Amino acid sequence: MAPAYKLTYFPVKALGEPLRFLMSYGGIEFEDYRFERENWPNLKPNMPFGQVPVLEVNGKLAHQSVAMARYLAKQVKLVGKDDWEDLEIDAIVDTVNDLRHKIALYHYEQDAAIKESRKEPLFKETLPYYLERLDTIAKNNNGHLAVGKLTWADLYFVALLDTMNCYAQMDLTGNYPNLQTVKNNVLSVPAIKAWIEKRPDTEF
Amino acid sequence: MAPAYKLTYFPVKALGEPLRFLMSYGGIEFEDYRFERENWPNLKPNMPFGQVPVLEVNGKLAHQSVAMARYLAKQVKLVGKDDWEDLEIDAIVDTVNDLRHKIALYHYEQDAAIKESRKEPLFKETLPYYLERLDTIAKNNNGHLAVGKLTWADLYFVALLDTMNCYAQMDLTGNYPNLQTVKNNVLSVPAIKAWIEKRPDTEF
């Protein structure tokens, strides 16, 4: 019997989507459990460190989205060929996460004045700084973000892109042709394409 | 000839110290290059995504502190016995990092009013929430933070502890006997003890 995978998350892409991309890529069947926001206060106390997504594999519970993505990447063979390649992949994933975090810090700011003060540094400095460097990396890696081939770093970035674009209210890859190539390379994988066609339609 | 390792970082423990612990544990000789803060503007443009620590291994440059720590953990055999154990270790490391980040957000806040407003949520809610759960995990894992034995999750936590304590201006393990056991288990490893005796004395 195949392992039973169950992903529990809000009804959004965000931190759940890299996991859904990875399982779809590898043909891993999974229950895509999306709870309503009104149920979160009931669920939260049962979640490790009060956070989601969580992933159940054969009844064992895992947490921390990047750690789970790395685990799934090993199962579906989207990792490097040695420890150094895995280090390069991990470093890119953490860099993409840094970028996501900086965008989220702006997006989620409740205080209008503070949010406004973060706008110019984010859009004029941080985003171009990160995106230019990631674009150069993609250029030097044959349309991928690490080690010159398709890895979970590419799936991680592309799966998060809708959410980052929604938070920033712009297309992050708009001016970066090599990042567009990364995106196209991932979205043209048949299993990913099939997932995107069947997934629920959500804003981010 | 043994590989040549060079760590480049500020003259502090912080994000460099888990890497120093891991190399010391495994008997990896390394150049511990600590630059003065006044030289940072000259160095920053040459660093990947403008950040340190970076690690050179035989002339190849790596970045992202957690990714580098994972790489070193593999070299010094402080990882799990299978992919699931590595997932459990990775999840704890990311959780410790979340905790570090929340403490740093308080510590580094420049605006006195904002900093004051973050004090009670951090000290009355966030810290007890994380530390109670980590303490229970340590209790259930034989004085370790994952998989019931010494792994890089333990070294990661204990290496960061001085810095987190300094930022929070308290001993985070004070009320948590099982976290004290984790600390003692790491600090009693002879190679770690020797490193701590010879390392430069810094505030954090």
Interface residues (C-beta under 8 A of the other chain):
Chain A: P48 F49 G50 V57 K60 A62 H63 Q64 V66 A67 M68 R70 Y71 K74 Q75 D83 W84 D86 L87 E88 D90 A91 V93 D94 T95 D98 Y129 Y130 R133
Chain B: P48 F49 G50 V57 K60 A62 H63 Q64 V66 A67 M68 R70 Y71 K74 Q75 D83 W84 D86 L87 E88 D90 A91 V93 D94 T95 D98 Y129 Y130 R133
